[in-house]
Amino acid sequence: MLFSEQFAAATYGIGLALTFLRFRAGSARPPAVPGYDWLCAALALAACGYTTVKFPALTAMASSVTAETLTLSVLLTILTVEAVRRTIGWSLVVILAAIAAYVLAGHLVPGRLQTREVGAGGMLVYLNLDNNGLLGLILQITVIIIIPFVFMGQLLMRSGGTGFFKDAATALMGRYRGGAAKMAVIGSSLFGMISGIAAANTVVIGVVTIPLMKRSGMPARLAAAVEACAANGGQLMPPVMGAVAFVMADFLQIPYKEVAIAAILPSVMYYAALFIQADLEAARHGFGKVDADKIPRLSRVLAGGWLFLAPFAVIVYTMFWRNWEPEYSAIAAAAVIVALGFAVGYAGHRMKLKDIWEAVVETSGGLCEILVISAAAGFIMGLFQVSGLAFAFAAYLVELGGQSLIGLLVLAAAVSIVLGMGLPTIGVYVMLAILVAPALVKVGVEPLAAHLFILYFGMMSLITPPVAPAAYVAAAIAGSPSMATGWTAMRFGWAAYIVPFLFVYSPAILLKGSIVDIVLVTLTSLGGIWLICAAMTGYFVSNMKPGSRIASAVAGIMLMSPHQLSELMLWVNIAGGALGVALVIYELRTKAQEPSHVHP
């Protein structure tokens, strides 16, 4: 019987070899794979194959440095770091080098951030051969769980399911004001349930929605920002969410379904804020509908593709009611997709055997980056563990935040965004789960709320300048300035900077508590989001005056205040609701008193 680490090592070896064959060392791409890349691929297979075969003996020696363990560890480290550089870029390499340098010198640092002394050889052996390093939890989850879900997504794309979701979003929203922007929000949320990868979501949906938004009159910068925010939220969208949700479940030692259930309301609030803001921006600036000839009939779309909802029903049923492991649920859903693709298809296209083979090829190619990122995340986890830096940093955060929970939350949010800049979400989360989450739990934050908190802010680093990868990908599609797009995306996605604070103080947002509390916090939060969106866009039923915008923002903040915190907060909610109702009545009366423009 194989250990999980042996299975992970074998798969990683294949992925690492493919990485050297697919990604060139420099910016220029020679027509043929250079000889040194073939050599790197062969070394990757040999090193990981040797680790797979001899892992039980090697891991027993992970606490000692021998010629065998050191040679193997140096080789795996060089290959992994070079693969990270080729796929992700220098940012993650620099971060790994900086953490490693601190681990080696941390015992010389005075004060709270002092770490235990670690030698270079011992560090390398621990990172590569201990089950807290390269072959640990993160890589195992990727190999065992993420691969089936990525394969499922590839099958869905080739069966016609992706086309169905795009057409459904167009048919539902294309006829309304700001229809293209609303399509982006709905389409990205639907596709995000499958991919969970912000950049992939942006590309797949953005190539359709961004040109449509621009044709409807929306500035390129705003069109790119809308798509970036909508794509980024796919990582939060149950039932699949992103790869990081499975890692979170293992970190917390809870079933994945608990993470998915807790994420329902926060994701609804996130997308509600995007949808409302898209509607109000369209109303204020007159962004039009999608051209009628580009809008399919909803009845025809549903008649031709409603069966593609079946894979999601299978995932929900098997994972939430039958308590299957996620990988088995993904395999069952993939089988349903294949059956539907061959028997029914969509828009006249049915799957062929060639499509399944292409899905396998694309899965293996796409997993190169995910496997390399997971390996780097394993290195990060190992560096923090071997030195005790994680404990030291958590204690330092608690000390900086003092006894003020809100102070610690603000500090943790800032650290999460800064540490996450330029990193893939799974790498961001692993680093924050080790460094920041323990500090939040130590001061009394419920563990699941603490981990979702850091996930949100780590995720928002993808649209927060100066390094905002999701926004920059959308900007490239839209032809808009990258930095300006990032700042616009940050404004458009404002809700994700606020909602995490709410579920720390209000467990009902995570569906924990009585039905009354859950319903009340849902209604007040959505009402508050609507009022703040109106204040930010300056439009309700007509352009708002400065005083009305301020009142709307104040009422929204009061409504969103967590009533579970204290009885006073409940009265703040009530006062905010009263102010909001008064403002709505005032705006409607003001609109009614405006002179009507009758065109002859």
N, C-alpha and C positions, 0 to 999 in steps of 0.2 A: 504494500500500500504506500502510495506517495504522500509525502507531506505537502501541505499547501504551498510552502516555500519552493519545493522542487517543481511543482506545476508552474508557479509564477516565474521561476528562473528559466525554464524551458521556453515559455511563451515570450518572455522578455528578450531572450537571445534571438528569437526569430524576428521580433519587432525591431530590435536594435540593428540587426543585419539589414533589414528592409530600409531602415532609416538612412543608413550609409549609401544604399543603392538609389534611393529616391531623392535625397537632399544633397546638393553639392557643397563642397567646402567653401567656395567663393560665390560671388554674385553671378559670375558667368557660368552658363550651363553648357559644357561640352556635349557634342552629339552622342558620345558613348561614355559609359561609366569608366572613370579613370582606374588605373590599376591599384592605386593606393586605397580607393574606396572598396574594391573587391577584397583587398587585404584586411581592411577594417571590419568588413562584414564577416570574413572568415574568422578573425580573432574574436568577434562578438559571439559567433556560434560556438567556437571552441571554449571560450571562457565560461559562458553560461551553461554549455553542455557539461563541462567538467564540474561546475557548481551543482548542477542538477543531480549528477550521479553520486557525487561525494558529499552532498549537503549534510547528512547526519554527522559525519566525522568532522566536517569543516566548522559547523556551528558549535560543536563541542570545544573547538579550539579558538572560538571568537574572542576569548578573553586573553589569549596569548598571541604573541607575534613570532611567527616562524617564517622561514624562507618561502614555504608553500603559500601560507595565508597572505603574506605581505605581497608577493608577486601577483597573485590572483587579484587582490584588492586594488593594487595600483593599476593593473590593466583595466579592471571594470570601472574604476573611477575615471580614468582618462577617456575611455570609450563613452561613458555616460555623459560626462561634461561636454565633450565634443558634439555628441548628439543633441544635447540641450542647446548649445550655441547655434547649431545648424537649423533647428526647428523653431526655437523660441527667440533666439537672439542673445545679445550680451547681457541683458538686464538680469536674467535669472542666474547666469554664470557669475556675475559680479556679486549678487546677493549671497550665493553659495560660498564664494571665496571670502566675503566679508565675515560671514558667520563662522566659517572654519578658522579664520585668523583670530577671531575673538575667542573661540573655544581653546585654541592653543595658547593664547596670552591671557585668558580671563582670570587665571589664578593670581596674576600680578595686579589686577584692578582692585583698588580698595573699596570698601563699602558694600552696599546691598547687591551690586551686580558682580561680585566676585564669584568665580566658578571653581570647580575642582580641577586639579592639574591633570592634563591629558597629553600624552605624547603623540607625535604625528603618526607613527606606525600603528599604535593602538587605536587611534581615531579611525584610520582607514580600514583596518580589519573589522572594527565594530560596525562601521557604516555599511560594509558590503556583505558581511557574513552573519551578523546578529539579526534576529528576527524583529528588532526594532528599527532596522535600517532599510536598505535597498529592497530586500525581499519581504518586507513586513506588510502591515495591514493595508497600506494604500495600494501597492502593486497587486496584492492578492484580490482586493475588491475590483480593481480594474480588469484583471484577467478573468475572474469568475463571474462578475455581475455586469460590468459595463459592456464587455464585448457582446453578450447576447442582446442588449438594448440597442447598441449601435447597429448591429446586424438587422434587428427588427426595423429600425428607422430606414436603413438602406432598402430593405424589401418594400416598405411602405411607399418610398419614393418611386420605385420601379413598377409597383402594382397599380399606380394611378391614385393612390391615397392622398399624396401631397397635392396633386391637381384638384382633387375634390375639396380639400380644405381651402385652397386659394379661391376656387370658384364659389364656395359657400360664403366666404367672407365678402367677396365682391357682390354676390347676389343679395346678401343681407344688408349691406351698408352703402353700396354704390349709388343708390338713388337719393341719398340724404346729403345735406350740406356737410362739407368736409368728408365726403364719403371715402375718398382715397386714404385719408389719414385714419379713419375708423377701420378701414380694411387692414391697414398696417397693424393696428392695435390687436384686432381680432385674429388676423392671420398669424401674426407672430406668437400670440398666446397659444394658438392651436398647434402650430409647428414646434413651439418651444416645449410642449409636453413630450415631444418625441426626441428632439435633439438635445436640449438643455445646454447648448454651446452658443454663446452670444454671437461670436463672429460668424459661425455657420448660419445661424438664424438670420442675421442681418443680410448675408449674401443671398440666401435662397429666397427670402420674402422681399428683401429690399430691391432686387433687380426688377421686380414687378411693381411694387407700391411706390417707390421713390419717383420714377418717371411719371406715374399717374398723379401723384401729389403735385409735382411741378407743373404738369399740364393743367391742373385745376386752379392754378394761380398761387400756390404756396411757394414762398422763397426756398431756394435749394438748401439753405442752412437749416431752416425749420423742418423741411421734409426729411433731411438726414437725421436730425435730432429726434423726431418722432419715431422713426424706424429703429434708431439705436436704443432708445428707451424701451420700446416694445419688445425688441429682440432680447435685450438684457434681462427682462423679467421672465423669460421662458425658463430660466434656471430655478424659478420659484414656483412653477406651475405644476400642481399635482395633476394626474396621478404619477407621472414618471419623474418630473423635475430633472435636475442635472445629475451628473455623476457624483457631485459633492454631497448630495443628500444621502447616498448610500454610505459614503465615508462617515458622515455625521452619525448615522444610525449605529455604526460600529464603534465610533468614539464614545457614544452615550450608552452603548450596550442595551439598546431598545430595538424593537421591531421597526423596520422601515415604514410600515403603515402609520405608526405614531408620528413620525416626522411629516409624512404627507398630509395627514389629517390636520396637524397643527398649522401647516402652511396654507390651508385653504383660504381662510379669511384674510390674512396679510396679502396673498396674491390677488384676491378679489379687490381689495382696497387699492393696491398698486395699479391694476389695470383699469379700475373705475376712475382713478385720478387722471390717467392718460386719456381715457375715452372722453371724460367730461371736458378736459382742457382742449382736446382736439375739436370738440363740438363748439366750444365757446370761441376758440381762435378762428374757426371757420365762419362763425356768425359775425364776429367783429370785422374781419377783413374781407369777407365775401368770397371765401374759397368755395368753388362750385362743386357740383356733383361729378361723378365719373360719367364719361360719354355713354349715352344709352346703348350704342352699338357694342360696347365693351362689357355690358352687364348681362350675364346669363340669367335665364329664368330660374328662380329658386326651386320651383316644382320640378323642373328638369334636372337640376343639380342634385336635389335630394333623391329623386327617383333613380338616378344613375349611380349614386355613390353612398347612400345612407348605410349600406352594409359595411363601409369602412369605419364606422363607429364600433363595430364588433370587436376589433382587437383591444380597444380601450376598455370595453365591457369585460373582456376576458381578463385583462390585467387587474381591474378593480375586483372582479369576482374571486379570482384565484388568490390574489395577494391579501385582500382585505377580509374576505369571508372564509376562504379555505386555508388561509395562513400558509400558503406556499412560499418558498424562498423566492426572492425577486428574479433570479436567473431562470427558474423554471416557469415563472409567469411570462417572462419575455419570450422564452422558447415556445410556449403555448400560443402566445399572441402572434409570433412569427409564422407558426403553422397555419393559423387562421388567415393571415394575410396572403400566404402562398395559395391556399385553397380559393380565396376570393379572387385573387389576381388571375388565376388560371380559369376559373369558372365564370366570372362576371366581368372583371376589369372595370375600366372607367373611360368614358368618352371614346368608345370604340377600340380601346387598346387593352389587350389582354397580355398577361405575363407569358414569357417563354422561358425555356430552360436557360437560355443565354442570360436572361435578366437575373436569375439566381446566381449564376457564376459571376456576373458583374457586381452583384451585391457583396459577394464574398471578397472579390478583389478590392472593391472600394472600402469595405470594412477593414481589411488588412492594411490598406494604405492610410486610411484615416486614423487608424489606431496607433500609427507610428508616433505621432505627436502626443497622444494621450498616454501611451506607455512611457515615453521619455519624461513627460511632466510628472507622472506618478512616481517614476524612479527618483527624480529630483526632489519631489515631496518627501519620499522616504529618506533621502539624505538629510533634508531639513529636520525631519522628526528625529533621526538618529543623532544629529549634531546637538540638538537641544537636550536629548536624553543623556548622552554620554558625559556631558559637561555639567549638568544640573542648571544650565542657563534658563530653562523654562521656569523652574521654581523661583530662581533669583529674579527674573523679569516680572513674574506675577506678583511677588512680594513688593517689588519696586513700584509697580503700578498701583497697588493698594495703598502704599505709603504716599505716593503723589496725589492720589485721589482723596486722601484723608478719610474721614468718616462720612463724606458726602457721596451718596450713591449717584446723584445726577452729575456731580463733578467727575466721578470715575467713568460714568457712561459716556460723557462728552469726550473725555480723554481717550477712552477705548475706541470710540467712533473715529476720532482723528487718527489714532495709531493704525486702525484697520484700513482706512483709506490710503494713508501714506505707504504702509507696508505692502498694500495690494497693487500699487501703481505699476503697470507693465507686466504683471504676472497673470497667468491663467487662474481661473476661479478655484480650481482644486488645490493649486499651490498656495494661493492666498489663504484659503480656509484652513489648510493643515497648519500653516505657520501661526495663524491667529488662534486656532483651537488649542495650540500648545502654549502660546504666550499670553493671550488676552483673556480667553474664556475662564481659566482657573481663577483669575483675579475677580471676575464678576461673580462666579459661584461662591467664592470665599466671603463676599460681602452680602450674600443672601439671595442673589438672583437664581431663579429656578434654572437648572442646567440646560433644558431644552430651549428656554427663552434666551439664555446667554449665548448658546451656539447659533441660534437663528439670528440674533442681534449682530454677531460678528460676520455671519454669512451675508446679511444684507449690506453692511457697510463695506465688506471686502468686495462684494459684487458691484457696488456703486463706484468703486475705483475704476471700473471699465468705462464709465462715462464721465469721470471727473478729471478735468485738466489738472496738471499739464500733460499727464499720460492717460489717454482715454481710448484704448484700442477699439472698442465697439463703435464709438462715435467717429473715429478716424476711418474705419472701414466704410461706414455709411457715407461719410464725407467724400470718400473716393468715388463712390457710386454716383453721388449727387453732383459732384464737381464743385463743392463748396469748400471754403477755408477750414482746415482741420481744427484749429484752436477755437475759432468762432463757433463751429458746430459743437465742440465739447462744452463750451459755456452755455449754449442754448439747450443742449441735452440735459445739463445739470439743472437748469431752470425748469424744463418741461417735466423732468422726473423728480420733482421736489418731494413728492409723497414718500419716496423710499428713504429719504433722510429723516423723516418724522415718525413713520409707522413703527420702526423698531423700538423707539422709546416707549410707545404706547403698550406694546405687548410685554414689556418688562414690568410695567406698573399695572397692567390690566390683563390677567391671564385669560379672560373671556375671549380675547382676540385669537388666542391659540386653542379655542374651543374647550377651555377648561373652566368649569363652573356651572352654575344653574342656567337653565334655558332662558330665564328672564334676563340674567346678566348678559348672556351671549347676544340675544336679540337687541337689547338696549344698546350695548356697545357697538353693534353693527350699524344700527340706525343712526346713532349720534356721530359715529366716525364717518359714515358716508355723507351725512349732512354737512359735517365740518369740512370734509374734502371738497364738496361742491362749492361751499361758500369761499373757501380759500382759493380754489381755481378761478372763481369769478373775480376775486380781488386781484389775482396775479395777471389775468388777461384784461381786466378792466371792462368786462362786459357781462351783463346778466340777460336782460331782454333788450337792452340798448346800452350804449356806452355809459359807463358809470363815472360819476364825479369823484374827485379825490376823497372827499369825506365818506362817500358810500363805499369806496374801496377799502378804506381803513376800517370802517364799521363791519364790513363783510369779513375781513381778515380776523378781526377781534372775535366776532361771533363764531367763526369757524374754529379758532383756537380754543375757545371756551367749550364748544360742543365736543371737540376731540379730547378734552381733558379726561383722564381715566377716572370714572366715578367710583371704581373699586378701591381707589387709594384712600379715600376718606369721605365722610358725610358731606363735608364742605364742597368736595369736587362734584358731588351730585347736584348741589345747588348751583355750582358754576355751570354744569351742563344745562340745567333748567334755564338759567339766565341767558346762556348762549342761544338756546333754542328760541326763547322769546325775542331776543334781539334779531335773530335770523328771520323769524316770521315777520316782524315789523319791517325789516329791510326788504323782504320780498314784496310785501304790500305796497311799500313806498315806491319800489322800482316799477311795479305793475301800474300803479296810478300815474307815475311820471310818464311811462310809455303811452298810456291811454290819452294823456293830455297833449302829446306831441301832435302837431298838425299833420294830417295825412296828405300824402303826395299822390294826386290822381293824375295819371297820364292820359291825355286825349287819345 
